[in-house]
Amino acid sequence: MITKPLSAETVSLIHHVELNESGWWKKALGQVVQSALWQLSKPVSLGELQLKLRDDLCTNVVEELLLAQLDTLSSQGAVSVIAKKYKLTEAKRAELAAAREIAIKEAETCQEVFVVNCTKFCPKLNAEQVYGEFTKCLQRTVQVSGANLFHLLVDGQLERDVDWLDPFLAKYSQTCQEGLRHTLSIFFAPANEACRSHVLRLMRAHFFAEASQLNATTLKAIEGQRKKRTVKVVLDTNFLFSILKLHDNPGDDSALSLVEITERTGKNFEIVLYVLPSTLDEAQRVLTSQIRMVERIRTSRAMSRSALTQPLPSIAKKFFDAASKTPGLSAEVFFRPYVEDMRSVLEGKGIKILDASPARYNVRQDVIDDVLTEMSREEAELPEDKRKGYETLLHDSVLWHAVKDRRSENDHSPFDVEYWAVTIDWRLINFDRQKRSVKGSGLPLVLHPSSLIQLLQFWIPRSAELDVVLVDSLRLSLYFQSFDAEDEKVTVKILESISRFEDVGDFTETTINVLLTNQALRTRLKSASASNEEVFELVKEELIALHNTAVHDLGVVSEDLKAAGYKLEEEKQNRLAVARDLETVSGNLNGVSSELESERRIRLATETQLNETMTTEGQIRKSYDRLVYILKVIVCPSVLFAIVSVTAYVLIVKYWSNSISLPSITAIGLGVIPVIAAMLWSPRLTHANQNLVTWRPASLISSLGRRTATLFTVAIGAIFSGAVWDFCKYVFDIH
């Protein structure tokens, strides 16, 4: 039974629950993101923004949550998106700069008010040092009291509260204590707006820390006597590929973030990753099919780079990416460790095999019923190329039932849930959703990695550095603005919650902690469920079942059905009229088609006749060219040979018989001149006419002509040389 005020740990838990449930945390995170972008002062990527928040505030913000905040800020006109990089709009930048100046001025005014009055009432003390001690004490009070500080501040009791004031005053003499009380009275006076605003800004920074994650002391109080909390996560096949970095999926980053969380859990909190034997079998089937797809492709660098641009499965692209860096890499070598030694690979990553024998689950009637139900639903709602096969649906059903079997019957309390399944397959998440709606179960069994991360982060204590850096004067002015109406509203709600539990005497504080923890975990699951709804809206094929449910819930009155019937009948008549018109048009089109076919046949006949004519003309042209060649190169030179030879012989015998001893030889020599001239002219005629180039007689005569020209040239050269020699002998009298 509670007979005294709640412990600091329970008060901290109340702060965490109320700040998250009211949506204050998301609003505060949005302001922190804006302040981080203001400091970066240039467009930055999502990773750079995450790094800035981690460095400044020791806070790891989940990528999906940060993206959601950026989308909200963009819709509000506070953030601009440029080539997947983010920056503050100029108007928002100016607004934050002005707010920071106000915060700095208020802090300086607080110090000035304290130092001036401390010097006045306690002249023996070093006012600057006293202010430093006072600031530390006030910060510790904010961390311990939280929203109660607001209560004391509003009631004007803060400077008289002994819980935090006595430890501060005890450091000084009795005389100085009175002077310090006067100083504090002026510092916390209602009219001193600057100091009041500064204290409320400190409280706002503390709210941010409490809303983000609980501290280690609070988590220890929640766990009570439990030495270690263990959460067991069963992985789906596609999540397994994400961990192994074997494919590209929008959920890969979330999967790797979940693995990172498992590696940095403390000694009091453990996350164990499992896979089903059937998941191993399915993964090996998928990888084997990928090997068969690409094993015949020669993996040169150029071929691999080209394959990366093709619409291939992402697993195959991972292979080609590796092959582009390692020429000659084969698919068998690349995939072999995953196909043959998958268990060893997973054990090396700390992933265990869950005892869920396929031989037992694959024949269970409830498992088979779920598979058949899903097959029927997909056949009714999805095109064939979008449906999962029987083996895939069987694996999904076995995964769901294996986790369900390891849950207690009372799975409405997330505090004691040990087993969860995780996947990046939205159809499997929707399957779990439908199963729970039928069974009336409150908690999901299958979560997206980002949703599971939000849930698991509850059990991971916040960094001790966070409480220190948040109250740093520089960061305080940068990240936390003035205390507004929403801050006051959530503060009042926290105070009401504290009061409610203090006044209830039926619960022990341990029970209260469990109740509040369940409330916090349900809030996180509800937030994750809301995010999933947005995804389902984007995935059209997954919305068909939801659409049918919505239609059933809304109902359709009978008058609307009748009106719809009349409208359908009218549309039917219109369609019949259109069908008749289409038949008429179809008949006309058939006639036009016949005419076109006839014209096509005529055109083909004409083309055939034209080809035959061109062939005949080519033959005639060839014969003509060869006949002209025969006349020019053979017949005419032969006739001239006969005429010149006979004429020369007669003239020689009649007039020069005494001077020419061999008249017949001489006559023949003269007659040969036209023949030689024709042979010399033949190569020129043959080269210019394609019909003569391939004709053997023309080629032979042209060849003889070229050789004759060569001999003629040599003979002329010899005669010229002899003449020159005879001339030289005559001139120089050489004998």
Secondary structure by P-SEA (a helix, b strand, c coil): cccccccaaaaaaaaaaaaaaaaaaaaaaaaaaaaaaaaacccccaaaaaaaaaaaccccccaaaaaaaaaaaaaaccccccccbbbccaaaaaaaaaaaaaaaaaaaaaaaaaaaaaaacccccaaaaaaaaaaaaaaaaaaaccaaaaaaaaaccccccccccccccccccaaaaaaaaaaaaaaacccaaaaaaaaaaaaaaaaaaaaacccaaaaaaaaccccbbbbbbbbcaaaaaaaaccccccaaaaaaaaaaaaaaccccbbbbbbbcaaaaaaaaaaaaaaaaacccccccaaaaaaaaaccccaaaaaaaaaaaaccccccccccccccccaaaaaaaacbbbccccaaaaaacaaaaaaaaaaaaaaaacccccccccaaaaaaaaaaaaaaaaaccccccccccccbbbbcccaaaaaaaaaaaaaacccccccccaaaaaaaaaaacccccaaaaaaacaaaaacccccccaaaaaaaaaaaaaaaaaaacccccaaaaaaaaaaaaaaaaaaaaaaaaaaaaaaccccaaaaaaaaaaaacccaaaaaaaaaaaaaaaaaaaaaaaaaaaaaaaaaaaaaaaaaaaaaaaaaaaaaaaaaaaaaaaaaaaaaaaaaaaccaaaaaaaaaaaaaaaaaaacccccccccaaaaaaaaaaaaaaaaaaaaaaaaaacccccccaaaaaaaaaaaaaaaaaaaaaaaaaaaaaaaaaaaaaccc
